[in-house]
Structure formats: structure tokens, C-alpha cells
Amino acid sequence: MSDRMRFLLDETRIPKAWYNINADMPVPPQPVLHPGTLAPVTPDFLSVLFPMSIIMQEVSTERWIEIPKPVRDIYRLWRPTPMHRAIRLEKMLDTPAHIYYKYEGASPVGSHKPNTAVAQAFYNKEAGTKAMTTETGAGQWGAALAMACNFFGIDLQVFMVNVSYHQKPYRRVVMENYGAKVFSSPSTYTQYGRSMLAQEPDSPGSLGIAISEAVEAAAVSNGAKKYGIGSVLGHVLLHQTVIGLEALDQMEMAGEYPDIVIGCAGGGSNFGGFALPFIHRNLTGGASARVIAVEPASCPSLTKGKYTFDFGDTAAMAPVVKMYTLGHTFIPPGIHAGGLRYHGMAPSISALVNHGDIEARAVKQIETFNAAVMFSRAEGIIPAPESAHAIRTAIDEALRCKAEGKKEVIAFNLSGHGHFDMGAYDAFHQGQLQDYEYPVHLVEEAMKHLPQVNVPKD
Ligand SMILES: *Cc1c(COP(=O)(O)O)cnc(C)c1O
């Protein structure tokens, strides 16, 4: 064990292959269903939205999938990202626990999102795609895909959730800098957006609505545009595993192995990217780390949702998958962690939670910002409000260690920095943030609209 504060790998240590959890899932995969017929989807249906290489990754059961050289070459702009030991935070908490964090805010756009954006743009370029569409919540994903599409010479249209469009105007400018066209969602550009605006002219929007708009814009383009997705699907989690694979090497450099692995979970991609390589060790390598996914109490799909089949988007145009869901028509309160406002959760993460391989926890907005500010003061980095959910839980576990007099090793993913979230921090310092109660009635209402799926019992 060393008392170093940073563990850095040189660029030769960027992983050469992504880790595919499909190879080791302890439960059989559930079918992905067509949103119209509710029968299993065919590659034909998916090929309207994605290039075939990405569809093949989605269903692959190969354990290791090679990272193409052009993707690794772009990863070299910021990867490997550093792993820090939060010695100053440990001292502030006066805990015997050791706390480590992997810092994905080191990417050019400040989050983990480019790990998959670059891969998706690469596979689209290879397939001859000239233009793409996508949604974005807080603007992190839109910025990442805008950067990646620019590198590969692909045009991009981004549907940005209305509340974030107004809360985080500079994110739009980031996307425009890379050459993307940005719409506030719901927008007048799509039929679905127009129908939402007719019902509620100042709709705050949601990721589910923005996904519907981006899917519609690609689907009606007669093959001219493909769709890129920032989270939830298997290929996205696959591309994100570079985070955890590097972290495994860095924990080895530190001479320790985590007892607890933590990540925040919106759609599950940074959490999965960080945690799945550790879960691989739990499932096949004799390790036994506790793995905790942390979500907002106001959008608690894992802790209060139902494990069932539901649409991936609000308009019921995206495929139906089995996941923890609050109902696809549920529109979460406008918390500042915009990236965590999604009604569902990645199917692989959902299955592992249901099987008991992952614990889930929900935390409230104000205690999350308290943790974020404490972390900034100890470590210097101002975290994204999304990432602060992981920090809250790491601090809570470190305080439990203190109370129990235990020296456990805690590792969490710091998914991004909060430099575009100063409006949220300002509201916190002015005492204007609120804790939203879990919206029981909205969820009960949304649960009435789940698709009626008949699949054989497993
Ligand atoms: C988008 C985002 C998230 C949430 O998305 P996941 O797919 O659950 O990772 C978390 N943190 C940051 C910084 C993000 O940009």
C-alpha cells in the first residue's frame, strides 16, 4: 500500500479491448421487443437507427471486443484518465477508510460520455453515415457526440431537454462550437415534439421525450440519418468499460483492491463502465466487492421502480426492454442532476440488481450538494451534480467505516466535473434548492401505461 495521491498510466495502457458483460451474465438475456408489435425485434428494425456493427455488439456474447485503432487514437487525447486517492477527504472525514476515485472529468468535454461517442461516430463513419441525431439531458452527451461527430466529419442534430437548455445555456454553445445543430426539446421540428407542445406549451421536457424526437428524426430520414444513444443500451456500457479496466490496473498500482465500488446511475453507463470489470472479478475471479448504484430519490427507478418490460422512450417508438422502470410516461422533477432524469435503467444493470449482484441506493438533492461542496473543499475538483450522488454514498460509507472502526477500501467513479453547473451550485449556496419528495402519484399513473407483454416465464 502506498500513500500516493494519484495513479497515472501511460497511453500504452489504454485498454485494447472492451469487456462485454453478456459473456458472464448470471441470468439469461431477455428479448428486446418491437415497440409496435411487442414481438422480438429483428436486426432490420434496429438497422434503421444503428449501423450493423453496433447491432452486432449489442447482441454479442464475446467476452472481449477489440477497440479499433482509430478509436484508441482519439482516446489518447485524454486517456488513460487518472485515479486519485482522496487522502484529503479521508482526513476531513477522519475515517480509517481509504477512498479512491477515477476521474472521467479529464476528457475534453468533462465527462465519461466521449468513451462511447467516439466509438459510435467511428462505426457510423465506417458504415457511410453522413448525419446523426441524438438527445441530450444536461448537455454532456450532446457535447460528447458533437465532438466525436466533428472528428469523423458527420453532421449532428441534438434534441436538448428543455429545462437543461435554459439552466445550462453554455452547453448548447459547446455543441455549436463542434458544429452541431441544437433544438430545445420538445421542439417544433418533429411531429412528436409538436404534439407534446400542444398539450403543454412550457413542458420541462425529459430524456424520454428527447429520445423520441431524436429517434423520429432518424426514422423519417429514409436512411439519411442514424441515431446515437448516450446510455442504457449494451453497446454503450460496453464502450464505457475502458473506465473500470483502467481502474483495475490503477488499484493494482496502489496495492489495494476495493471492498466497495460505487457509481451514480442515470441510464447506467458510467456506473456500468466503472463497475462491470469489477463485477467480472466478482463473478469469475473470486473477488467479493460490494457494488452500489446510486440514483436520485426523485427519480428512483432501481429502488422504487418495477422490473418489467417498458419502452425506452416516452412516445413508445423506441424498443421495449426488460428493466427497472418508473413507467415511460413518467416525467421526473427538474432536479439539477439532469443526466439522472431517466425513467428506466440499462437492462444489464437491471438484471444484475434483480439477481443481487448490485445494491441500489437513492439519495436526496440537498445532501448530495452538501457532499459535492465538501468534496470540492477537500480535493479541489468541483463535481458534476450527477457524480455527486456517488460522492454522497462514498462519504456515507466512509463515515460508517469510522463508526465501526473499519479500514475498508472504497472506490467510486467521478463521472464528470461541474463547471457548467454553477447555476445549480449558486442555488444551493443561496438556500434555494429543494428536496423533491418521491412523486408517488405520478409514478402510479405512469405504471398504468406499461406495455402488456406476454413472454415465456424464465
Ligand atoms: C450523463 C451523465 C451521467 C448519467 O448517465 P449514465 O449513463 O448513468 O452514466 C452521470 N454523470 C455525468 C457527469 C454525466 O454526464
The ligand as a Tripos MOL2 file, in Angstrom:
@<TRIPOS>MOLECULE
LIG
   15    15     1     0     0
SMALL
NO_CHARGES

@<TRIPOS>ATOM
      1 C1        -24.7460   11.6570  -18.3870 C.3       1 LIG1
      2 C2        -24.0540   11.6770  -17.1110 C.ar      1 LIG1
      3 C3        -24.3860   10.7770  -16.0810 C.ar      1 LIG1
      4 C4        -25.5480    9.8340  -16.1580 C.3       1 LIG1
      5 O1        -25.5540    8.9140  -17.2120 O.3       1 LIG1
      6 P1        -25.1550    7.4110  -17.0460 P.3       1 LIG1
      7 O2        -25.4420    6.7830  -18.3540 O.co2     1 LIG1
      8 O3        -25.9920    6.8260  -15.9430 O.co2     1 LIG1
      9 O4        -23.7240    7.3910  -16.7280 O.co2     1 LIG1
     10 C5        -23.6340   10.8100  -14.9350 C.ar      1 LIG1
     11 N1        -22.6210   11.6800  -14.7650 N.ar      1 LIG1
     12 C6        -22.2900   12.5850  -15.7220 C.ar      1 LIG1
     13 C7        -21.1700   13.5380  -15.4590 C.3       1 LIG1
     14 C8        -22.9840   12.5910  -16.9210 C.ar      1 LIG1
     15 O5        -22.6430   13.4650  -17.8700 O.3       1 LIG1
@<TRIPOS>BOND
     1     1     2 1
     2     2     3 ar
     3     2    14 ar
     4     3     4 1
     5     3    10 ar
     6     4     5 1
     7     5     6 1
     8     6     7 2
     9     6     8 1
    10     6     9 1
    11    10    11 ar
    12    11    12 ar
    13    12    13 1
    14    12    14 ar
    15    14    15 1
@<TRIPOS>SUBSTRUCTURE
     1 LIG1         1 GROUP 0 **** ****
